[in-house]
Amino acid sequence: KVNFLPNGMEAKELAEHTIPRGWMPYTIANDLEGKELARENPSPLDSLQAEANLAKGAELYGLYCAICHGTKGDGQGTLVKREKILGVPSYADAARNITVGSTYHVIYYGLNAMGSYANQLNHEERWQVSEYVMQLKQDLTQ
């Protein structure tokens, strides 16, 4: 079967029980139970590459996240300062109690006014940003 895309190009449907090359399925549900389950989900990234992962996470965070969350994760991004969006909390906010797994979950599904970034960031990049967010949280709470 062939699907015709809006730009006039065509693409074949995937065979049943297959996934696209380079795509990693995320099996935790987008509900309250899934969100709690995600909190315990550790990063699968190689700990021997921690420095490189944080560097890549910082680069991606600067591109996709800092505009709202701020370069330090304090919720004071450019759009917040210009009052284009409101209510972006600091990563240091104790009530948020974020983990690397819950951060990945939010990047994947979105939360409240924040949309999903699953199409902008691949599996590894989402974990790299999540690890960098944990670094920002640690820096803010020291």
Residue pairs with C-beta under 8 A, 6 or more apart in sequence:
1 12
1 13
2 10
2 11
2 12
2 13
3 10
3 11
3 12
3 13
4 10
5 11
14 20
19 25
22 122
23 122
23 123
24 122
24 123
26 108
26 118
26 123
28 34
28 37
28 38
28 41
28 105
29 37
30 109
34 105
35 102
35 105
38 99
38 101
38 102
38 104
38 105
39 99
39 101
39 102
40 99
40 101
41 99
41 100
41 101
41 104
41 105
42 100
42 101
43 100
43 101
43 104
43 127
43 130
43 131
44 127
45 53
45 124
45 127
45 128
45 131
46 53
50 131
53 127
53 128
53 131
54 128
54 131
54 132
54 135
56 125
56 128
57 125
57 128
57 129
57 130
57 131
57 132
57 133
57 135
58 132
60 121
60 125
60 128
60 129
60 132
61 69
61 129
61 132
61 133
61 136
62 71
64 117
64 120
64 121
64 129
65 77
65 129
65 133
66 77
66 78
67 77
67 78
67 79
68 77
68 79
68 80
68 85
68 88
68 114
69 75
69 77
69 88
69 91
70 76
70 77
70 80
70 88
71 77
72 136
72 139
72 140
73 90
73 91
73 92
73 133
73 136
73 137
73 139
73 140
74 90
74 91
74 92
74 140
75 88
75 89
75 90
75 91
75 93
76 88
77 88
79 85
80 86
80 88
85 113
87 112
87 113
89 95
89 96
90 140
91 98
91 133
91 136
91 137
91 140
92 137
92 140
92 141
98 133
98 134
98 137
99 134
100 127
100 130
100 131
100 133
100 134
101 130
103 129
103 130
103 133
103 134
104 126
104 127
104 130
106 114
107 116
107 117
107 118
107 121
107 126
107 129
107 130
108 116
108 117
108 118
108 126
109 116
109 118
110 116
110 117
117 126
118 126
121 129
